[in-house]
Amino acid sequence: MASIGKKDLAAKVAEATGLSKTASESAINSITQIITNELSQGNEVALVGFGSFSTIQKAAREGRNPSTGEKIQIKASTAAKFKPGKALKEAVNK
């Protein structure tokens, strides 16, 4: 299974849209920054057909240090969550 990075993604966007690679990379950077900003403010970002980005609250809990087995307290935190949309699910599960 191969993976692509931001530069490769920008090249594919440039090819698909006719934009320059620089403009495509700038657009990708803008999109990721906007999604990040919205999530940091507690907002959800929905891209119909692709999926939605949201945040979830993780409660504080007790864990274990894997190297020593010692009990540790893990602080409460907020995490980003992605839920794929119907079209994405169908495309992946051909």
Residue, then its C-alpha position, 0 to 999 in steps of 0.5 A: m500500500a502506497s501513501i502520498g505526501k502533501k507535495d504529491l497531493a498538490a501535484k495531483v490537484a494541479e493536474a486535475t484543476g490546471l492550477s500550478k503546483t504552488a497554488s495547489e499546495s497553497a490551497i491545501n495548506s489553507i484548507t488544513q489550516i481552516i479545518t484546524n482553526e475551526l476544530s480548535q474553536g469547537n466547531e465541526v467541519a463537514l465536507v458532504g460526500f467526503g466526511s466530517f471533522s469534529t472533536i471529542q473529549k477524552a476523560a482522565r484515566e489511569g494507565r500504565n507505563p509500558s516499560t515499568g508497569e507503574k500506574i500513571q494518570i493520563k490527563a483529560s484531553t480533546a482529540a480530533k475525529f474524522k467520520p467518513g461520508k457515505a460516498l467515501k465509504e462506498a469508494v473505499n469498500k468497492 
